[in-house]
Amino acid sequence: MKTVLNLFVGIVTQPSILVALIAMLGLLLQKKEKYGSCSRNY
């Protein structure tokens, strides 16, 4: 459990990793929205 907490703290304290995670999350959300709109159109 301690290692997970250390990993989380390490990610939060390094802005570059945090930004990358947020960017990936944003891309995934955009893809889901695109697929949703496509299924509605057809």
C-alpha positions in Angstrom: 0.0 0.0 0.0 2.9 2.3 0.8 4.4 1.9 -2.7 1.1 2.9 -4.3 1.0 6.0 -2.2 4.7 6.8 -3.1 3.9 6.3 -6.8 0.9 8.7 -6.5 2.9 11.3 -4.7 5.7 11.0 -7.3 3.2 11.5 -10.2 1.6 14.5 -8.5 4.9 16.1 -7.7 6.1 15.9 -11.3 4.0 18.3 -13.4 5.1 16.8 -16.7 3.8 13.4 -15.9 0.6 14.9 -14.5 0.1 16.9 -17.7 0.7 13.8 -19.9 -1.9 11.8 -17.9 -4.5 14.6 -18.2 -3.8 14.9 -22.0 -4.3 11.2 -22.5 -7.5 11.3 -20.4 -8.7 14.1 -22.6 -8.0 12.2 -25.8 -9.8 9.2 -24.5 -12.9 11.3 -23.6 -12.8 12.9 -27.1 -12.7 9.5 -28.8 -15.6 8.3 -26.8 -17.6 11.4 -27.7 -16.7 10.9 -31.4 -17.8 7.3 -31.4 -21.0 8.2 -29.6 -21.9 10.9 -32.2 -21.1 8.5 -35.1 -23.4 5.8 -33.8 -26.2 8.4 -33.6 -25.7 9.6 -37.2 -25.9 6.1 -38.8 
